[in-house]
Amino acid sequence: MNLLLIFVAIAIIILFILIALKYSDRSSNNSDITVYGGSRLSNDHIVIDTLNLLHLVFESDKLGKVVVNEDIIYRTIEISAPVITKKYSGRVMYVIKGKDKIQTDENTDQTETDADSEKKYNRLQELCNKYKIYIYYIEQYKDPPKGHKMSAAHASKGRDDFYLMMLANRYKCKILSEDRYRDFGQFNDTIPPFYVYEFTFWALEKKKDFVNPAQITKRGSMRIRKAPRVSYLDL
């Protein structure tokens, strides 16, 4: 009898150990990553580096580099949104970098008419409505606000990268991208102010937001940490 009780006790202990290991694995793989200062990592939301995803979807050894334009950006969303929304049940957020408006030697005339802009914005709203996603369109000031000059550093052009890191920190989630963001540490000091149009499937009008990277970090209103990444190929 005593021997039987010992075996039962051992079996119960083993069962509890197996259950504990199961939930420990689940926790470590999903929500216990403390990259955001101890906050649990959400597996419901995802921020997408749209231009990075575009190159992954369309470029190959046979096709070579693609020419980035509005139509191929829309197509990237149409191809990827059904896959991503099936994996993530929360906010699926596409971040898109608009054309550079400041003229440089490498940047020819990028003038866009009001009619062109309205057509673009209407198309983005249609995509939000169709796939129940969020789109953030990152625009550059043609004339930066007073006191802000363009930096020569490559990181200064990463306004979309800065904003997707902002979103990932806000919603405590991962970024879908193949980019390692090696210049992340230079964002605060080199990226001039920019503005963002937010498109949602539950609002008829886009929302405009002003972003100044230096003020956000220096005033301590938000500490932005480098977000963990996930690959589209792993979905």
Buried (B, 14 or more C-beta within 10 A) or exposed (E): EEEEEEEEEEEEEEEEEEEEEEEEEEEEEEBEBEBBEEEEBBBEBBBBBBBBBBBBBBEEEEEEEBEBEBEBBBBBBEEBBEEBBEEBEEBBBBBBBBEBBBEEEEEEEEEBEEEEBEEBBEBBBEBBBEBEBBBBBBBBBEEBEEEBEBBEBEBBBBBBBBBBBBBBBBBBBBBBBEBEBEBBEBBBBBBBBBBBBBBBBEEEEBEEEEBBBBEBBEEEEEEBEBBEBBEBEEE
